Amino acid sequence: MAMAVRFPLLTESFLSSQVVDMGGYPYFVNPISDGIPALSKELLDEVSAGIAEVCDLDCDLILAPEAMGIPLATALSMRTGLPFSIIRKRRYGLPGEIRLDQTTGYSGSAMYINGVRKGSRILIVDDVVSTGGTLRSVVGALRGGGVRVSEAVVVFSKCDDLDALGHELGVPVRRLLDVRSSSGRPEIVEQ
């Protein structure tokens, strides 16, 4: 008997992903991480329900990096009623703006957080974690601003040891699927 798949649309979508080489980094192209092919309502519903299921949601605000954190935060906000804000790549110069420098497995840039207050409890939502560079930068910047990160969640984890990353950050880091690319093909790693 085949084992039941917890997130069938997400699993099918990921296993159908194309893997492209980004300067030696195997990058999978998926509706959740890139909007290619188009992100369907059904897939976004399954993902937002999955995030709501795996998270405690003990927070005042959902915070998500642009670009693909935006549809995730929007869907989760609509499902839970929690407000959300976006970590932007554009500086606005607003009072209280927090700057961070983030590095991913294939790029890096400055990002800016607005709309958070000292003492706020934040849920970070993102599409993928690989090296943990973005999460480290965001958590560090928020803590530096007196903001409490209650948990983080990603749809796809490529991280070798997500629990160790969460321990390092002092924040529970949850995921829907553990994934990797092998020989140019996407694979799901059993949790």
Residue pairs with C-beta under 8 A, 6 or more apart in sequence:
5 11
6 50
6 176
7 46
7 47
7 50
7 176
7 177
8 46
9 40
9 42
9 43
9 46
10 32
10 43
10 46
10 47
10 50
10 155
10 176
10 177
11 177
11 188
13 30
13 31
13 32
13 43
14 28
14 30
14 32
14 156
14 177
14 179
14 186
14 188
15 186
15 188
16 186
17 28
17 29
17 30
17 186
18 28
18 29
19 26
19 27
19 28
19 29
19 181
19 184
19 185
19 186
20 26
20 27
20 28
20 29
21 27
22 106
23 106
25 105
25 106
26 181
26 184
27 106
28 179
28 181
28 186
29 36
30 36
30 156
31 37
31 38
31 39
31 40
31 43
32 39
32 43
32 47
32 68
32 72
32 127
32 155
32 156
33 68
33 127
33 128
33 155
33 156
34 68
35 67
35 68
35 71
39 71
44 71
44 72
44 75
45 75
47 72
47 75
47 155
47 176
48 72
48 75
48 76
48 78
48 79
49 79
50 155
50 176
51 72
51 76
51 125
51 153
51 155
51 176
52 76
52 79
52 80
54 153
54 174
54 175
54 176
55 123
55 151
55 153
55 174
56 150
56 151
56 172
57 80
57 82
57 123
58 121
58 150
58 151
59 82
59 121
59 122
59 123
59 150
59 151
60 82
60 83
60 120
60 121
60 122
61 82
61 83
61 84
61 85
61 115
61 116
61 120
61 121
61 122
61 123
62 73
62 76
62 77
62 80
62 82
62 83
62 84
62 85
62 122
62 123
62 125
63 73
63 84
63 85
63 86
63 87
63 113
63 116
63 122
63 123
63 124
63 125
63 138
63 142
64 70
64 72
64 73
64 84
64 85
64 86
64 87
64 124
64 125
64 126
65 86
65 87
65 102
65 111
65 126
65 134
65 138
66 86
66 87
66 88
66 89
68 126
68 127
69 86
69 87
69 125
69 126
69 127
70 86
72 125
72 126
72 127
72 155
73 84
73 85
73 86
73 125
74 84
76 82
76 84
76 125
77 83
77 84
82 123
84 125
85 113
85 114
85 115
85 116
87 100
87 111
87 112
87 113
87 138
88 111
88 112
88 113
88 114
89 109
89 110
89 111
89 112
90 112
91 97
91 99
91 110
91 112
92 112
92 114
94 114
96 114
96 116
96 117
96 145
97 112
97 113
97 114
98 112
98 113
98 114
98 116
98 141
98 142
98 144
98 145
99 110
99 111
99 112
99 141
100 110
100 111
100 112
100 113
100 137
100 138
100 140
100 141
101 108
101 109
101 110
101 111
101 137
102 108
102 109
102 110
102 111
102 133
102 134
102 137
102 138
103 131
103 133
103 134
103 137
104 130
104 131
104 133
104 134
105 130
105 131
105 133
105 158
108 133
111 137
111 138
113 138
113 141
113 142
113 145
116 122
116 142
116 145
116 147
117 147
118 145
118 146
118 147
119 146
119 147
119 148
120 147
120 148
121 148
121 149
121 150
122 142
122 147
122 148
122 149
122 150
123 149
123 150
123 151
123 152
123 153
124 135
124 138
124 139
124 149
124 151
124 152
124 153
125 152
125 153
125 154
126 134
126 135
126 152
126 153
126 154
126 155
127 154
127 155
127 156
128 154
128 155
128 156
128 157
128 158
129 135
129 154
129 156
129 157
129 158
129 159
129 162
129 165
129 173
129 175
130 158
130 159
131 159
132 159
132 165
132 168
132 169
135 152
135 165
135 169
135 173
136 168
136 169
138 149
139 149
139 152
139 169
139 171
142 148
142 149
143 149
149 169
149 171
150 171
151 171
151 172
151 173
151 174
152 166
152 169
152 171
152 172
152 173
152 174
153 173
153 174
153 175
153 176
154 173
154 174
154 175
154 176
155 175
155 176
155 177
156 175
156 176
156 177
156 179
157 175
157 177
157 178
157 179
158 178
158 179
158 180
159 165
162 173
162 175
162 178
163 173
165 173
166 172
166 173
177 188
178 188
178 189
178 190
178 191
179 186
179 187
179 188
179 189
180 186
180 187
180 189
181 187
